[in-house]
Amino acid sequence: MTSRIEVAGKDCTEARLAQLDALAQSTGLTPEQLRRPAMTLTDCVTESEYLDQLIRLLRDREHLVTTDFEIPHRNTFTGRLWARLKKSLWKVFRYQHDYMAGQQNDINFVLGSAIEFQQRQHEETVCLLEQRIAQLESRLGESPSNE
């Protein structure tokens, strides 16, 4: 079930879903990945669950997209004129945006990978430490349940 999206009293749900589908096709992401809001982080109960969800969210959103978009404007002559001017300027300068977006995508990918690697390394370290503690406790003849 999809919530209704209303702007200025008009139902824009279908248009927004069509934009999401077009964005999903251009980015290679699924519509579900694009719809996953950052607010889902508040639903996490444990720190581990939070970190897993955060890394998944970072991976889903690591790419900047410079596809065409609807420029909002007032429904007046000057509003439409400004929208056309902005659209023309976007076409002229888009290559610069694409170049910068490409660089930012590279940076986002490297940072996302670093965070993911660091998280996996941390989990491995904790696991090794827990095993080491268990070995030391078994040597001493103690068990964690005795405490």
DSSP file with accessible surface (Angstrom, degrees, kcal/mol):
  #  RESIDUE AA STRUCTURE BP1 BP2  ACC     N-H-->O    O-->H-N    N-H-->O    O-->H-N    TCO  KAPPA ALPHA  PHI   PSI    X-CA   Y-CA   Z-CA
    1    1 A M              0   0  234      0, 0.0     2,-0.4     0, 0.0     0, 0.0   0.000 360.0 360.0 360.0 128.9    0.0    0.0    0.0
    2    2 A T        -     0   0   80      1,-0.0     2,-0.1     3,-0.0     3,-0.1  -0.845 360.0-122.6-103.8 137.0    1.4    3.4   -1.0
    3    3 A S        -     0   0   98     -2,-0.4     2,-0.2     1,-0.1    -1,-0.0  -0.384  33.4-104.4 -71.3 153.7    0.7    6.6    0.8
    4    4 A R        -     0   0  154     -2,-0.1     2,-0.6     7,-0.0    -1,-0.1  -0.574  25.9-147.8 -78.7 142.4   -0.9    9.4   -1.2
    5    5 A I        -     0   0   63     -2,-0.2     7,-3.5    -3,-0.1     8,-0.5  -0.956  19.1-174.6-113.3 117.2    1.4   12.3   -2.1
    6    6 A E  E     -A   11   0A 111     -2,-0.6     2,-0.4     5,-0.2     5,-0.2  -0.940   9.8-177.5-118.3 132.0   -0.5   15.6   -2.2
    7    7 A V  E >  S-A   10   0A  87      3,-2.5     3,-2.1    -2,-0.4    -2,-0.0  -0.991  76.3 -16.4-129.1 123.5    0.9   18.9   -3.3
    8    8 A A  T 3  S-     0   0   99     -2,-0.4    -1,-0.1     1,-0.3     3,-0.1   0.872 128.7 -53.3  51.7  39.7   -1.2   22.0   -3.1
    9    9 A G  T 3  S+     0   0   63      1,-0.2     2,-0.4    -3,-0.0    -1,-0.3   0.485 115.0 114.9  80.2   1.9   -4.3   19.9   -2.8
   10   10 A K  E <  S-A    7   0A 152     -3,-2.1    -3,-2.5     2,-0.0     2,-0.6  -0.873  70.6-119.3-108.5 139.8   -3.6   17.8   -5.9
   11   11 A D  E     +A    6   0A  88     -2,-0.4    -5,-0.2    -5,-0.2     4,-0.1  -0.639  36.4 168.3 -77.4 114.5   -2.8   14.1   -5.8
   12   12 A C     >  +     0   0   43     -7,-3.5     4,-2.5    -2,-0.6     5,-0.2   0.127  39.6 113.0-112.2  17.3    0.7   13.6   -7.3
   13   13 A T  H  > S+     0   0   11     -8,-0.5     4,-2.6     1,-0.2     5,-0.2   0.928  77.2  46.6 -59.1 -50.6    1.1   10.0   -6.2
   14   14 A E  H  > S+     0   0  146      1,-0.2     4,-2.2     2,-0.2    -1,-0.2   0.909 113.4  48.9 -61.4 -43.0    1.1    8.5   -9.8
   15   15 A A  H  > S+     0   0   59      2,-0.2     4,-2.2     1,-0.2    -1,-0.2   0.917 112.4  48.5 -63.5 -41.5    3.5   11.1  -11.1
   16   16 A R  H  X S+     0   0  107     -4,-2.5     4,-2.3     2,-0.2    -2,-0.2   0.911 110.9  49.8 -67.1 -40.4    5.9   10.6   -8.2
   17   17 A L  H  X S+     0   0   28     -4,-2.6     4,-2.3     2,-0.2    -1,-0.2   0.890 109.8  51.7 -65.7 -36.9    5.8    6.8   -8.6
   18   18 A A  H  X S+     0   0   60     -4,-2.2     4,-2.4    -5,-0.2    -2,-0.2   0.909 109.4  50.2 -64.8 -39.8    6.6    7.2  -12.3
   19   19 A Q  H  X S+     0   0   93     -4,-2.2     4,-2.6     2,-0.2    -2,-0.2   0.905 110.0  50.6 -63.7 -41.8    9.5    9.4  -11.4
   20   20 A L  H  X S+     0   0   16     -4,-2.3     4,-2.6     2,-0.2    -2,-0.2   0.912 110.3  49.2 -62.2 -42.1   10.8    6.8   -8.9
   21   21 A D  H  X S+     0   0   72     -4,-2.3     4,-2.2     2,-0.2    -2,-0.2   0.914 112.3  47.8 -64.0 -42.2   10.5    4.0  -11.5
   22   22 A A  H  X S+     0   0   56     -4,-2.4     4,-2.1     2,-0.2    -2,-0.2   0.917 113.1  48.5 -64.6 -41.6   12.4    6.2  -14.1
   23   23 A L  H  X S+     0   0   46     -4,-2.6     4,-1.9     1,-0.2     6,-0.3   0.905 109.4  53.1 -64.9 -39.5   15.1    6.9  -11.5
   24   24 A A  H  X>S+     0   0    7     -4,-2.6     4,-1.9     1,-0.2     5,-0.5   0.917 109.6  48.5 -62.4 -41.8   15.3    3.3  -10.6
   25   25 A Q  H  <5S+     0   0  166     -4,-2.2    -1,-0.2     1,-0.2    -2,-0.2   0.905 113.2  46.9 -65.9 -38.5   15.9    2.3  -14.2
   26   26 A S  H  <5S+     0   0   67     -4,-2.1    -1,-0.2     1,-0.2    -2,-0.2   0.784 120.7  36.9 -76.3 -25.5   18.6    5.0  -14.7
   27   27 A T  H  <5S-     0   0   40     -4,-1.9    -1,-0.2     2,-0.2    -2,-0.2   0.630 101.4-123.7-100.4 -17.1   20.5    4.1  -11.5
   28   28 A G  T  <5 +     0   0   69     -4,-1.9     2,-0.2     1,-0.3    -3,-0.2   0.507  70.0 127.6  84.3   2.5   20.1    0.4  -11.5
   29   29 A L      < -     0   0   39     -5,-0.5    -1,-0.3    -6,-0.3    -2,-0.2  -0.558  63.8-111.7 -87.6 157.9   18.5    0.5   -8.0
   30   30 A T     >  -     0   0   61     -2,-0.2     4,-1.9     1,-0.1     3,-0.4  -0.564  24.9-116.4 -82.9 154.0   15.2   -1.1   -7.3
   31   31 A P  H  > S+     0   0   30      0, 0.0     4,-2.0     0, 0.0     5,-0.2   0.863 117.5  58.5 -57.6 -32.1   12.2    1.1   -6.5
   32   32 A E  H  > S+     0   0  122      1,-0.2     4,-1.1     2,-0.2    -3,-0.0   0.892 103.8  50.8 -64.2 -39.2   12.2   -0.4   -3.0
   33   33 A Q  H  4 S+     0   0   48     -3,-0.4     3,-0.3     1,-0.2    -1,-0.2   0.903 111.8  47.3 -65.1 -38.7   15.8    0.7   -2.4
   34   34 A L  H  < S+     0   0   27     -4,-1.9    -1,-0.2     1,-0.2    -2,-0.2   0.820 112.5  49.4 -71.0 -30.3   14.8    4.2   -3.5
   35   35 A R  H  < S+     0   0   94     -4,-2.0    -1,-0.2    -5,-0.2    -2,-0.2   0.651  81.3 108.1 -82.2 -16.9   11.7    4.3   -1.3
   36   36 A R     <  -     0   0   59     -4,-1.1     2,-0.1    -3,-0.3    -4,-0.0  -0.470  64.2-149.5 -66.3 108.2   13.6    3.0    1.8
   37   37 A P    >   -     0   0   64      0, 0.0     3,-1.6     0, 0.0     4,-0.1  -0.412  21.0-121.9 -81.6 156.5   13.7    6.2    4.0
   38   38 A A  G >  S+     0   0   55      1,-0.3     3,-2.0     2,-0.2     4,-0.2   0.744 106.1  77.1 -65.0 -20.7   16.4    7.0    6.4
   39   39 A M  G >  S+     0   0  132      1,-0.3     3,-1.5     2,-0.2     4,-0.3   0.675  73.6  78.7 -66.8 -14.1   13.7    7.1    9.1
   40   40 A T  G X  S+     0   0   34     -3,-1.6     3,-1.2     1,-0.3     4,-0.3   0.722  77.9  74.0 -65.7 -16.8   13.7    3.3    9.1
   41   41 A L  G X  S+     0   0   24     -3,-2.0     3,-1.2     1,-0.3    -1,-0.3   0.808  85.8  62.5 -63.9 -27.5   16.8    3.7   11.2
   42   42 A T  G <  S+     0   0   99     -3,-1.5    -1,-0.3     1,-0.2    -2,-0.2   0.691  94.4  62.7 -72.4 -16.1   14.6    4.7   14.2
   43   43 A D  G <  S+     0   0  116     -3,-1.2    -1,-0.2    -4,-0.3    -2,-0.2   0.590  78.9 109.7 -81.9 -11.2   13.0    1.3   14.0
   44   44 A C    <   -     0   0   25     -3,-1.2     3,-0.1    -4,-0.3    -3,-0.0  -0.417  47.4-170.3 -70.0 141.1   16.2   -0.5   14.9
   45   45 A V        +     0   0  127     -2,-0.1     2,-0.2     1,-0.1    -1,-0.1   0.839  65.5  42.6 -98.8 -43.1   16.4   -2.1   18.3
   46   46 A T  S  > S-     0   0   75      1,-0.1     4,-2.2     0, 0.0     5,-0.1  -0.670  79.3-119.8-106.4 162.3   20.1   -3.1   18.7
   47   47 A E  H  > S+     0   0  150     -2,-0.2     4,-2.7     1,-0.2     5,-0.2   0.895 115.5  53.2 -64.1 -39.2   23.3   -1.3   17.7
   48   48 A S  H  > S+     0   0   64      2,-0.2     4,-2.4     1,-0.2    -1,-0.2   0.926 109.0  47.9 -62.6 -45.2   24.2   -4.1   15.4
   49   49 A E  H  > S+     0   0   85      2,-0.2     4,-2.5     1,-0.2    -1,-0.2   0.905 111.5  51.9 -62.4 -40.6   20.8   -3.9   13.6
   50   50 A Y  H  X S+     0   0   99     -4,-2.2     4,-2.8     2,-0.2    -2,-0.2   0.938 110.6  46.8 -61.1 -47.8   21.3   -0.1   13.3
   51   51 A L  H  X S+     0   0   41     -4,-2.7     4,-2.6     2,-0.2     5,-0.2   0.904 112.2  50.1 -64.5 -40.6   24.7   -0.4   11.8
   52   52 A D  H  X S+     0   0   66     -4,-2.4     4,-2.2     2,-0.2    -1,-0.2   0.933 113.9  45.0 -61.3 -45.5   23.6   -3.0    9.3
   53   53 A Q  H  X S+     0   0   28     -4,-2.5     4,-2.5     2,-0.2    -2,-0.2   0.895 112.6  52.1 -65.9 -39.9   20.6   -0.9    8.2
   54   54 A L  H  X S+     0   0   50     -4,-2.8     4,-2.8     2,-0.2    -2,-0.2   0.930 110.4  47.2 -63.6 -44.9   22.8    2.3    8.0
   55   55 A I  H  X S+     0   0   22     -4,-2.6     4,-2.5     2,-0.2    -1,-0.2   0.918 112.3  50.1 -64.6 -40.6   25.4    0.5    5.8
   56   56 A R  H  X S+     0   0  109     -4,-2.2     4,-2.3    -5,-0.2    -2,-0.2   0.928 111.8  48.5 -62.2 -41.5   22.6   -0.8    3.6
   57   57 A L  H  X S+     0   0   14     -4,-2.5     4,-1.6     2,-0.2    -2,-0.2   0.915 110.4  50.8 -65.8 -41.1   21.1    2.7    3.4
   58   58 A L  H  < S+     0   0   71     -4,-2.8    -1,-0.2     1,-0.2    -2,-0.2   0.914 111.1  48.8 -62.4 -42.3   24.5    4.2    2.5
   59   59 A R  H >< S+     0   0   55     -4,-2.5     3,-0.9     1,-0.2    -2,-0.2   0.905 110.6  50.9 -63.5 -40.9   25.0    1.6   -0.2
   60   60 A D  H 3< S+     0   0   10     -4,-2.3     3,-0.2     1,-0.2    -1,-0.2   0.808 119.2  36.4 -66.1 -29.9   21.5    2.3   -1.7
   61   61 A R  T 3< S+     0   0  111     -4,-1.6    -1,-0.2    -5,-0.2    -2,-0.2   0.137  81.6 107.1-112.9  22.3   22.1    6.0   -1.8
   62   62 A E    <   +     0   0   21     -3,-0.9     2,-0.5    -4,-0.2    46,-0.2   0.655  64.1  78.8 -80.2 -11.8   25.8    6.3   -2.7
   63   63 A H        -     0   0  100     -3,-0.2     2,-0.3    -4,-0.2    39,-0.1  -0.836  68.2-144.3-104.7 130.3   25.2    7.5   -6.3
   64   64 A L        -     0   0   85     -2,-0.5     2,-0.5    37,-0.4    41,-0.1  -0.693  18.8-153.6 -82.1 139.9   24.3   11.0   -7.3
   65   65 A V        -     0   0   56     -2,-0.3   -38,-0.0     2,-0.1   -42,-0.0  -0.963  18.1-174.9-120.8 130.9   22.0   11.1  -10.3
   66   66 A T        +     0   0   31     -2,-0.5     3,-0.1    32,-0.0    32,-0.1  -0.144  34.1 143.2-115.8  37.1   21.8   14.0  -12.7
   67   67 A T        -     0   0   50      1,-0.1    -2,-0.1   -44,-0.0   -44,-0.0  -0.275  62.6 -79.2 -70.4 163.7   18.8   12.8  -14.8
   68   68 A D        -     0   0  111      1,-0.0     2,-0.3    22,-0.0    -1,-0.1  -0.293  55.0-176.2 -61.6 148.2   16.3   15.3  -16.1
   69   69 A F        -     0   0  122     -3,-0.1     2,-0.4     0, 0.0    -1,-0.0  -0.956  33.2 -92.9-144.6 160.2   13.7   16.5  -13.6
   70   70 A E        -     0   0  116     -2,-0.3     0, 0.0     1,-0.0     0, 0.0  -0.633  35.9-140.1 -77.8 126.9   10.7   18.7  -13.6
   71   71 A I        -     0   0   18     -2,-0.4     2,-0.1    12,-0.1    16,-0.1  -0.783  19.9-129.0 -89.0 118.5   11.6   22.2  -12.6
   72   72 A P        +     0   0  113      0, 0.0     2,-0.3     0, 0.0    -1,-0.0  -0.411  40.0 161.8 -67.7 141.5    8.8   23.6  -10.3
   73   73 A H        -     0   0   83     -2,-0.1     2,-0.2     9,-0.0     7,-0.1  -0.982  41.8 -94.6-154.4 161.3    7.5   26.9  -11.4
   74   74 A R        -     0   0  201     -2,-0.3     2,-1.6     1,-0.1     9,-0.1  -0.491  39.5-116.1 -76.0 151.4    4.5   29.2  -10.9
   75   75 A N  S    S+     0   0  136     -2,-0.2     2,-0.3     4,-0.1    -1,-0.1  -0.299  81.9 102.9 -87.8  52.8    1.8   28.9  -13.5
   76   76 A T  S  > S-     0   0   65     -2,-1.6     4,-2.5     1,-0.1     5,-0.2  -0.806  87.1-103.0-123.5 170.5    2.3   32.5  -14.7
   77   77 A F  H  > S+     0   0  147     -2,-0.3     4,-2.3     1,-0.2     5,-0.1   0.943 123.2  44.1 -60.1 -48.3    4.0   33.8  -17.9
   78   78 A T  H  > S+     0   0   84      1,-0.2     4,-2.7     2,-0.2    -1,-0.2   0.882 112.1  54.0 -66.6 -35.3    7.2   34.8  -15.9
   79   79 A G  H  > S+     0   0   10      2,-0.2     4,-2.1     1,-0.2    -1,-0.2   0.926 111.2  44.2 -63.1 -44.6    7.2   31.6  -14.0
   80   80 A R  H  X S+     0   0  112     -4,-2.5     4,-2.3     2,-0.2    -2,-0.2   0.888 112.8  53.1 -66.6 -36.9    7.1   29.5  -17.2
   81   81 A L  H  X S+     0   0   97     -4,-2.3     4,-2.3    -5,-0.2    -2,-0.2   0.935 109.6  47.6 -63.7 -45.8    9.8   31.8  -18.7
   82   82 A W  H  X S+     0   0  156     -4,-2.7     4,-2.8     1,-0.2    -1,-0.2   0.897 110.4  53.0 -62.6 -38.3   12.1   31.3  -15.7
   83   83 A A  H  X S+     0   0   11     -4,-2.1     4,-2.4     1,-0.2    -1,-0.2   0.918 109.7  47.8 -64.6 -41.8   11.5   27.5  -15.9
   84   84 A R  H  X S+     0   0  190     -4,-2.3     4,-2.4     2,-0.2    -1,-0.2   0.902 111.9  50.1 -64.2 -41.8   12.5   27.5  -19.6
   85   85 A L  H  X S+     0   0   82     -4,-2.3     4,-2.6     2,-0.2    -2,-0.2   0.938 111.9  47.5 -61.8 -46.0   15.6   29.5  -18.9
   86   86 A K  H  X S+     0   0  108     -4,-2.8     4,-2.4     1,-0.2    -2,-0.2   0.899 111.1  51.7 -62.6 -39.6   16.6   27.2  -16.1
   87   87 A K  H  X S+     0   0   91     -4,-2.4     4,-1.9     2,-0.2    -1,-0.2   0.909 111.0  47.9 -63.7 -41.2   16.0   24.2  -18.3
   88   88 A S  H  X S+     0   0   68     -4,-2.4     4,-2.0     2,-0.2    -2,-0.2   0.923 111.9  49.0 -65.7 -43.7   18.2   25.7  -21.0
   89   89 A L  H  X S+     0   0   83     -4,-2.6     4,-2.7     1,-0.2    -2,-0.2   0.887 108.0  55.3 -63.2 -37.2   20.9   26.5  -18.5
   90   90 A W  H  X S+     0   0   41     -4,-2.4     4,-1.0     1,-0.2    -1,-0.2   0.921 108.2  48.4 -61.4 -42.3   20.7   22.9  -17.2
   91   91 A K  H  < S+     0   0  150     -4,-1.9     4,-0.3     1,-0.2    -1,-0.2   0.892 113.3  47.7 -65.0 -38.8   21.3   21.6  -20.7
   92   92 A V  H  < S+     0   0   88     -4,-2.0     3,-0.3     1,-0.2    -2,-0.2   0.924 123.0  31.2 -68.9 -43.2   24.3   23.9  -21.2
   93   93 A F  H >X S+     0   0   87     -4,-2.7     4,-1.5     1,-0.2     3,-0.7   0.350  87.8 102.3-100.1   6.2   26.0   23.1  -17.9
   94   94 A R  H 3X S+     0   0   63     -4,-1.0     4,-3.0     1,-0.2     5,-0.2   0.870  73.6  62.5 -61.0 -36.5   24.9   19.6  -17.4
   95   95 A Y  H 3> S+     0   0  151     -4,-0.3     4,-2.2    -3,-0.3    -1,-0.2   0.883 103.1  50.5 -58.6 -35.9   28.3   18.1  -18.5
   96   96 A Q  H <> S+     0   0   82     -3,-0.7     4,-2.5     2,-0.2    -1,-0.2   0.919 111.1  48.1 -67.2 -41.0   29.9   19.9  -15.5
   97   97 A H  H  X S+     0   0   78     -4,-1.5     4,-2.9     1,-0.2    -2,-0.2   0.906 111.3  50.7 -63.7 -42.0   27.4   18.5  -13.1
   98   98 A D  H  X S+     0   0   67     -4,-3.0     4,-2.3     2,-0.2    -1,-0.2   0.902 110.4  49.7 -63.4 -39.6   27.9   15.0  -14.6
   99   99 A Y  H  X S+     0   0  153     -4,-2.2     4,-2.0    -5,-0.2    -2,-0.2   0.949 114.9  42.9 -63.5 -47.8   31.6   15.3  -14.2
  100  100 A M  H  X S+     0   0  105     -4,-2.5     4,-2.7     1,-0.2    -2,-0.2   0.894 112.9  53.1 -67.0 -37.7   31.3   16.4  -10.5
  101  101 A A  H  X S+     0   0    8     -4,-2.9     4,-2.7    -5,-0.2   -37,-0.4   0.901 107.1  52.8 -64.5 -38.1   28.7   13.8   -9.8
  102  102 A G  H  X S+     0   0   30     -4,-2.3     4,-1.9     2,-0.2    -1,-0.2   0.924 110.7  46.5 -62.0 -43.9   31.0   11.2  -11.2
  103  103 A Q  H  X S+     0   0   89     -4,-2.0     4,-2.2     2,-0.2    -2,-0.2   0.926 113.3  48.8 -63.8 -43.1   33.8   12.3   -8.9
  104  104 A Q  H  X S+     0   0   78     -4,-2.7     4,-3.1     1,-0.2    -2,-0.2   0.891 107.7  55.1 -66.2 -36.5   31.4   12.4   -5.9
  105  105 A N  H  X S+     0   0   27     -4,-2.7     4,-2.4     2,-0.2    -1,-0.2   0.905 107.6  50.1 -61.8 -39.9   30.1    8.9   -6.8
  106  106 A D  H  X S+     0   0  113     -4,-1.9     4,-2.3     2,-0.2    -2,-0.2   0.932 112.4  46.7 -62.3 -44.7   33.7    7.6   -6.7
  107  107 A I  H  X S+     0   0   87     -4,-2.2     4,-2.8     1,-0.2     5,-0.2   0.934 112.3  50.1 -63.6 -45.1   34.2    9.2   -3.3
  108  108 A N  H  X S+     0   0   40     -4,-3.1     4,-2.7     1,-0.2    -1,-0.2   0.895 110.5  50.4 -60.4 -40.7   30.9    7.9   -1.9
  109  109 A F  H  X S+     0   0  103     -4,-2.4     4,-2.6    -5,-0.2    -1,-0.2   0.935 112.0  46.6 -64.3 -44.9   31.8    4.4   -3.1
  110  110 A V  H  X S+     0   0   93     -4,-2.3     4,-2.5     2,-0.2    -2,-0.2   0.931 114.7  46.6 -64.3 -44.4   35.2    4.5   -1.5
  111  111 A L  H  X S+     0   0  100     -4,-2.8     4,-2.5     2,-0.2     5,-0.2   0.916 112.7  49.7 -65.4 -41.8   33.8    5.8    1.8
  112  112 A G  H  X S+     0   0    9     -4,-2.7     4,-2.5    -5,-0.2    -2,-0.2   0.918 112.1  48.4 -61.3 -42.5   31.0    3.3    1.8
  113  113 A S  H  X S+     0   0   37     -4,-2.6     4,-2.9    -5,-0.2    -2,-0.2   0.896 110.5  51.4 -63.9 -40.9   33.4    0.5    1.2
  114  114 A A  H  X S+     0   0   52     -4,-2.5     4,-2.8     2,-0.2    -2,-0.2   0.922 111.4  46.7 -63.6 -42.9   35.7    1.8    4.0
  115  115 A I  H  X S+     0   0   71     -4,-2.5     4,-2.4     2,-0.2    -2,-0.2   0.929 113.8  48.3 -64.8 -43.0   32.8    1.9    6.5
  116  116 A E  H  X S+     0   0   57     -4,-2.5     4,-2.4     2,-0.2    -2,-0.2   0.927 113.3  47.4 -63.4 -43.8   31.7   -1.6    5.4
  117  117 A F  H  X S+     0   0  118     -4,-2.9     4,-2.8     1,-0.2    -2,-0.2   0.927 111.5  50.6 -62.7 -44.6   35.2   -3.0    5.7
  118  118 A Q  H  X S+     0   0  136     -4,-2.8     4,-2.5     1,-0.2    -2,-0.2   0.906 110.2  50.2 -61.5 -40.4   35.7   -1.3    9.1
  119  119 A Q  H  X S+     0   0   29     -4,-2.4     4,-2.4     2,-0.2    -1,-0.2   0.930 112.1  46.6 -64.2 -45.3   32.4   -2.8   10.4
  120  120 A R  H  X S+     0   0  121     -4,-2.4     4,-2.3     2,-0.2    -2,-0.2   0.911 112.5  50.7 -63.4 -40.5   33.3   -6.3    9.2
  121  121 A Q  H  X S+     0   0   83     -4,-2.8     4,-2.4     1,-0.2    -2,-0.2   0.913 110.2  49.8 -63.1 -41.4   36.8   -5.9   10.8
  122  122 A H  H  X S+     0   0  103     -4,-2.5     4,-2.6     2,-0.2    -2,-0.2   0.920 110.1  50.0 -63.3 -44.3   35.2   -4.8   14.0
  123  123 A E  H  X S+     0   0   82     -4,-2.4     4,-2.3     1,-0.2    -2,-0.2   0.901 111.3  49.2 -62.5 -40.5   32.8   -7.8   14.0
  124  124 A E  H  X S+     0   0  106     -4,-2.3     4,-2.6     2,-0.2    -1,-0.2   0.910 110.8  50.4 -64.7 -41.5   35.7  -10.2   13.4
  125  125 A T  H  X S+     0   0   64     -4,-2.4     4,-2.5     2,-0.2    -2,-0.2   0.929 111.2  47.9 -62.8 -45.0   37.8   -8.7   16.2
  126  126 A V  H  X S+     0   0   53     -4,-2.6     4,-2.5     2,-0.2    -1,-0.2   0.925 111.9  50.5 -62.1 -42.6   34.9   -9.0   18.6
  127  127 A C  H  X S+     0   0   57     -4,-2.3     4,-2.3     1,-0.2    -2,-0.2   0.927 111.5  47.6 -62.0 -45.2   34.3  -12.6   17.6
  128  128 A L  H  X S+     0   0  108     -4,-2.6     4,-2.5     1,-0.2    -1,-0.2   0.902 112.0  50.3 -63.4 -40.3   38.0  -13.4   18.1
  129  129 A L  H  X S+     0   0  101     -4,-2.5     4,-2.6     2,-0.2    -2,-0.2   0.897 109.4  50.8 -65.9 -39.7   38.0  -11.7   21.5
  130  130 A E  H  X S+     0   0  126     -4,-2.5     4,-2.3     2,-0.2    -2,-0.2   0.912 111.3  48.5 -64.2 -40.0   34.9  -13.6   22.6
  131  131 A Q  H  X S+     0   0  103     -4,-2.3     4,-2.4     2,-0.2    -2,-0.2   0.916 111.4  50.0 -64.4 -41.6   36.6  -16.9   21.5
  132  132 A R  H  X S+     0   0  115     -4,-2.5     4,-2.5     2,-0.2    -2,-0.2   0.914 110.5  49.5 -64.1 -41.9   39.8  -16.0   23.4
  133  133 A I  H  X S+     0   0   93     -4,-2.6     4,-2.8     1,-0.2     5,-0.2   0.924 110.4  50.9 -63.4 -42.3   37.8  -15.1   26.5
  134  134 A A  H  X S+     0   0   52     -4,-2.3     4,-2.3     1,-0.2    -2,-0.2   0.912 110.7  49.1 -62.2 -40.8   36.0  -18.5   26.3
  135  135 A Q  H  X S+     0   0   97     -4,-2.4     4,-2.0     2,-0.2    -2,-0.2   0.928 112.3  47.6 -63.6 -44.6   39.3  -20.3   25.9
  136  136 A L  H  X S+     0   0   71     -4,-2.5     4,-1.6     1,-0.2    -2,-0.2   0.902 112.0  50.0 -64.8 -40.4   40.8  -18.5   29.0
  137  137 A E  H  X>S+     0   0   38     -4,-2.8     5,-2.4     1,-0.2     4,-0.7   0.890 109.1  51.6 -65.8 -38.1   37.6  -19.2   31.0
  138  138 A S  H  <5S+     0   0   84     -4,-2.3     3,-0.4     1,-0.2    -1,-0.2   0.871 108.0  52.5 -68.7 -31.4   37.8  -22.9   30.1
  139  139 A R  H  <5S+     0   0  176     -4,-2.0    -1,-0.2     1,-0.2    -2,-0.2   0.867 111.3  46.5 -67.0 -37.3   41.4  -23.1   31.2
  140  140 A L  H  <5S-     0   0  124     -4,-1.6    -1,-0.2    -5,-0.2    -2,-0.2   0.550 113.7-119.9 -82.5  -8.5   40.5  -21.6   34.5
  141  141 A G  T  <5S+     0   0   63     -4,-0.7     2,-0.3    -3,-0.4    -3,-0.2   0.686  71.4 128.3  78.2  16.6   37.6  -23.9   34.9
  142  142 A E      < -     0   0  100     -5,-2.4    -1,-0.3    -6,-0.2    -2,-0.1  -0.716  42.5-158.6-102.2 155.4   35.1  -21.1   35.1
  143  143 A S    >   -     0   0   40     -2,-0.3     3,-1.8    -3,-0.1     4,-0.3  -0.964  29.2-119.1-128.5 152.5   32.0  -20.6   33.1
  144  144 A P  G >  S+     0   0   87      0, 0.0     3,-0.9     0, 0.0    -1,-0.1   0.774 112.1  63.9 -60.9 -22.4   30.1  -17.4   32.3
  145  145 A S  G 3  S+     0   0  103      1,-0.2    -3,-0.0    -3,-0.0     0, 0.0   0.655  88.3  70.3 -76.8 -14.1   27.1  -18.9   34.1
  146  146 A N  G <         0   0  116     -3,-1.8    -1,-0.2     0, 0.0    -4,-0.0   0.641 360.0 360.0 -74.9 -15.6   28.9  -19.0   37.4
  147  147 A E    <         0   0  181     -3,-0.9    -5,-0.0    -4,-0.3     0, 0.0  -0.288 360.0 360.0 -79.8 360.0   28.9  -15.3   37.8
